[in-house]
Amino acid sequence: MARWLAKISASKRDKRLVQQHLTTKALVIEEVGQETFVVSPRFQSCKDVQEIRAAAAELIANVNLAIQVVERHFEGVLFEDTVAEQRNGNLHRTVFAEAHSYGIGTATADAVAIGPNGKPLSSPASSRSFAERMLALFDRDDRVREVAFVLGAEPISYQNLFIVYETVKGLMSPKGDRADWQALVNLGWISEDDSKRLWETLGYYHHGHPRGSLACGPALALDKAAQMVGDLFRRMVDHLQPT
């Protein structure tokens, strides 16, 4: 039976970050000579190199997206647009085009990094990390994947935080209402006063000029607003995809 691999490149630091946040159930990084490949059970159902290419692109995209949300300095894994079929110990490569770094996708994945001696680094704890649970949500709900992409975008902006906050409210509302701030208060994730101040701040900067004054008082600083919205996003992931 053929064994499929997809060629990647990444810094040692980023491999370590992947290892820290993900387990080894769905993706393994392997060093073959001077090349680095990923192997995934997701590839087993693929029928040809085109399907392997698509699956690998989606896989790398979601790994990058999930880890970039929790590690701002993570530079990402690069898919080299090359897949290989391993038969009788030999690799038969298919090169498609130039390498690409994918920032969004729909696959779930876990990973193991390779140390400088060429051997796998020790596996993390068996419980699923926040990044790994995000990957599971990406596979089930495109809205979570899209809002994670917005949350991880640089530079941080009030406009992007507005999108994330509205989406979290909508996904957590029993009515599916993105204006339902009370649901988050009822869950104990935010106080009523903080909810109103956050909403007024984000709305203030979301709209154009002329702008009036805020009823809640001074607007929240960008870093404080980002902290509050990021915390709500984390709580949503914990709620929808428990450990």
N, C-alpha and C positions, 0 to 999 in steps of 0.2 A: 504493500500500500504506500502511495506517495506521501511524502511529508512536505508541507508547504511552509516557506519562510518569507518574510518581508524585510528588505534591507532598510536600516535606519542609521542615523548618526545622532549623537548627543554627547554633551560634555560629561565628564566623570561626576561632577557635582549634580547635574540634572538626573543622571542615572540613580544617584544616591537618593535624591528627592523622590523619584518614582518609587524606589524601594521603601522609603519611609512611609509613604502614604497608601501603597497598594500591596495586596498579597499576591500569591503565585497561582491562583486558581484558573485564570483565563489567559494570561500572557506571560511569556518568559523571554528574557533577552539573552541571546547566545552570541558568543564571540567565535567566529570561524576565521582563523588566520588573522588578517588585519581588518576584517569586515565585521559588522555588527548586524544581527538579524533579530526579529521578533517572531515567536511561534505562538499561535493561539488556537485553542479548540474551535474557535469561531471559523477558522479556515477549513475545518474538516468537511463541512457541508458544501464548500465551494466546488464547482465543477471544472473550472478552467482558470487560467491566469488572469483573465479580465475580472472575474468575480473575486479572486484573491486580492487583486489590486484595489478594488472598491472597498472590500472589507478592511484591508490594512489602512487605507486612507481614513475611513470612519473611526477605526480603532485609535489611531494616533491622534486624530482630531479631538476625540473626547478625553483621552488621557491628558493632552495639553490643556484643554479647557478646564478640566476639574482641578488640576494641580495649580494652574495659574490663579484660580480663585483664592486658594489658601496660601500660595507662595508667590508673592508679587515679583520676586527676583528670578523665578523659574523661567528659563529661556526657551524651553520646549524641546521635544524630540522631533527630528526631521525625518520624514519619510522620503527615501531616496528614489521612489518610483521604480523600484526594482524588486521583483519577486523571484524566488528560487524554488525549484522542486528537488527534493533530496531523494535519490534512488541509489541503492547499493553504496551508500557512503559518499556519493558524489553529488555536487550541486549543479543543477542546470538552470542558469539564470535567464530571465527575460527583462530587458531594460526598456522602459516605455518612453521616458522623457527626462527632463531636468528634475532635480529634487524639489520637493515642496514641503512647506511647513503648514499643516492644516490646523485651523483654529476652531472649527466647529464640526460636529459629526453626530452619529446616532448609535455608536456601539458601546457596549460595556467592556471593561478590561481590568486586569490586574497585572502586576509586573514584578520582576526581580532584576536587580542590577548586578553587574559583573564588576568585581574588584580588580585592582591593578595586576594581580597575579593570574587573572583569567578565570578565576573560580567565582561562583555565585556568592554574593554577600548573604549574611544570615537573614532568614525570613522574619518579617515583623510579627507582631502578635496576631492571633487568629481572628480577633474581633475586627469588624470592618471599620475602616477609618471614615472620616467625613468625606474625603475625596472619592473613596470607593463607593460610598452610598450615593453620592451625587451621580456617579456613572450609571448606577442602577436606575435612578430617576430619569436620567437623560434618555434611556432606552424606552421608558414608559410614557414620558410626557415631554413633547417638544417645547412646551412653554417653560419648563424648568431649565432646559438646555439653553434656550434663547435668553432668558433673564440672567443666567450665569455668565453668558457671553457679555452681556451689557455690564454686569457687575464687575467683571474682570477687565473691562476696557480702560485704557490709559489715554489721557489723564482722567482722573475721577472728576465727575461733574454733577452739579445739582440736577441737570436734566436727566442723566442716566439713573441717578438715585430715585428720581420721581417715577421712572418706568419700573424699577425694581420694587419700590414700595407699593405701587398700584397692583402689580402682579401678585405679590405676596398676599395682599389683602383679598384679591379676587380668588386666589387658589384656596385660601383658608376660610373664606366666607361660606357658611352653609347655603347661602343663596347664590353663590357664585358672583357676588357683587363686589367690584373693585373699589367701591366707595364705602364698604362695610368695615370701617375702622374698629367698630365695637367688638367684632369677633376676636381681634388680636388682644384687645383689653380683657375680654372675658377669659382668654387663654392664659392671661397673666404675663404676656410677653412684653407689654409696654403699658405705661400708665395713660390715663385719659389725657392728662395735661401734656405729657411728652408726645402723645399721638397728634394732638392738635397743633403743637408747636412745630413738629416735624412736617406735618402736612402743609401748614401755612408757609414754612420756609421753602419747601420744595416747589410749591405752587408759585411762590413769589418769583423765584429764579427761573421757573419753567416758562413763564409768560414774558412777553416783550414789554417795552416801555410804551406809555408812561405807567409807572408802578405806584401804587398807593402804599400806605403804611400797613404793617402787620398788626393785627388785633392782639396777637399773643406776646408782643414785645419784640426785642431784638431777634433777628434771624439767627439760626444756629450756624456756627462755623462749619465750613465744608468738611473738615476732618471729623467733627462730632456727628454731623448728619450721616457721613459714610459709616462711622462706627455703629450707629443705631440701625441703619438699614442692613448692614452686613450681619448684625446680630439677629435681626428678624429673618433674614434669608437662612442663616444657620439653623434657627429654631424650626423653620419650615421644613428643611431637609431632615432634621432629627424627627420631626413629627410624621412626615410622609414616608420616610425610610429609616425606621429605627435600627439601632445597632444589632 
